[in-house]
Amino acid sequence: MDADTLMRFDAIDTVLRDIVYFLKCPEHMLLDLDSTLFETYGKQEDEVFNFHYQAHGYHLLLCYDGMIGNLLKAKLRDGTLHCSNAADKFMEPLLQKYMERGIKTYLCGESGFSSPKLYKTCERNDCSHAIRLKQNSLLVPLALNKEEDLYKATQEDQISYAVTYGIKLFSDLKNS
């Protein structure tokens, strides 16, 4: 397959998804951003060794509908690229489309996607986001200072307690 064929398949997928969402337009979308290694064997074009996964392959960028699991978008990328590399450009068209349709979007991602460019893209497109941060020397003292508060808040119920920053992500979804 060449690039033109891939673009045509993507266009067909987009039209089919638009039909489904036209029939039952969601009020909000939970966009689950992820990446994974697609291992290769032999001599595929542009495959490389990925040190994180310790394997040869491509590093796919994926976005799923986090509510029902549909794959919304995928991009085959060089295996050496970091998760967040061009994730902002990858997400921009989806975020713009849903914003234009009045669908509230929420993005969740693993710590590899913590990137100022992605944060700005989300904010520019009115998308609330929850992206995990890796433990670091600046966050540890903040967490330790709040450890007693966290213990008190979760002493009776450790399952339903959730921390949100700037949004009420899960409570918004539960109440709608």
N, C-alpha and C positions, 0 to 999 in steps of 0.2 A: 504494500500500500504506500502511496505517496502522500504528501501533505494535503493535496487537493481532496483525495478520497477521505482522509481523516476529517477534514473540514466539512465535507458533505454528510458524513455520519453524525458529526456533532450537530449539524443543522437539523437533521431528521429527528435526533433525540430531543432537541430543543422544541421543535414543533409538537411532538407527541406529549412532552411534559406540559407545554402550554395548553394543550387540549384538556389534559387531565385537570390542571389547576383552574381552567376556565369553567369546567363543570362543577367543581367544588373549590372555590377560591379560599385559601386559608387566610385567617386574620393575622397570623404570625408564622414565621419560619425559624426553626432552630437549625442553623448551618453548622455542621460538624466538619471542621477542617482537619485533614490528616495527611500523613505521608507514609510511604512504605517502600521497601526495596522490592523490585521485580527482578528476581534472579535470572541471569542468562547463562546459557551453556553454549560453547562454540565461539564463533567470531561474529556476533551481531554488530551492526554498525553503531558506533558511538557508545557501546557498553564500556564501563570502566569498573575498577575495583573500589568499593565503598569500605572505608576503614571502620566505620561505626558498626556496620553489619558483617564485616569480614567476609564479603562475597562480591562477586562480579554482577553487575546489572544496571538497571535504571532506577532512579529515585522518583517514583510517581507522586504527584500532588493530587489529592482527592478532596472533593467536597460532597457530603451527603446531606440529605434531608434528615436531620436528627430525630424527627418525630416518627417517620415511617420507614426510614432506611434507604430511600431511593438515592442512587448515585446521580448527583446533579451535574458534576463536572469532573473531568480528569485531564491530567497533563503528564505526558511521558517526558521525563527530564534526565539530564546527565546524572549519572550515579554519584558524582562527587559533590553535587549541590547540597547546601544546608536546607533544612526544612523551610525556613522563612524566606529563602531566596526567591524573589519575585512573587511571593504569596499575595502581596497587595495588588499587583496587576492581574493576578489570577482571579481574585475575588471581586474586583471592581465591577465587571459587567453584571454579575449576579446581584450584587448589592444594589446597583443602579436600577436594574429591572424591577426588583421587588419594591424599592422605594417609590418608583414611578407608579406602580400599581397600588400603592397605599398599604402594602403588606409590611408589618413590623418585623424586623429581622434581629436575630440574636446569633452571635457567632461564638462557638467554643472551640478551643484548641489546646494542644499540649504545649509544654514550655518551649519547644523548638520554634514555635511561631511567635514568641514574644519579640516583637519588632516595632519600633516607632513608626515605620512606614505603614505597617498593617493597622496599627492603632489609628493613625490619621485617616486611612482609607475608610475604616469603620465609622469614625466620627463624622467624616464628610458625607457619608451615605446614611446617616441616622441609624446606625446598627450598633446595638448594645453588644458588648463583648466580654467574655470571661476566658482569659488565656492564662494558664498556670505559669507561675514564675518558679524558677529553680531556686533552691536555698542559696543564699549568698550572705556575705558579711554585713550588708546593710539591713537585710530583712531579719536576721537572727535576733538582734537586740530588740527589735520591735515586737517580735513574737514572744520573746522571753518576758518582756514587760507586761504582756497581755495574757500570759499563761494562766494566771489565777482567775482572771475574768472568764477565759475560755472554759476552765474547769468548772466554774460555777454555772455557766450557761448550759453546759452539757451534762451536768451531774445526774439529772433526772432522765434526760432524753438525748442520747447521742446519735440517734438515727435521723430525726427530722431537722436537726440544727444544721444550718448552712451559712456560710459567710459570703456576702456579696459586696462588691465595691462599686458604688455609684448607681446601681440598678437593682431591681428586685426580679432577677431573671426567673428563678424557679417558681416563686410565688405568683408572678404575672402569668406564667404558663398554666399553673394549676387553677387559677381563678377564672381563666377564659375558656 
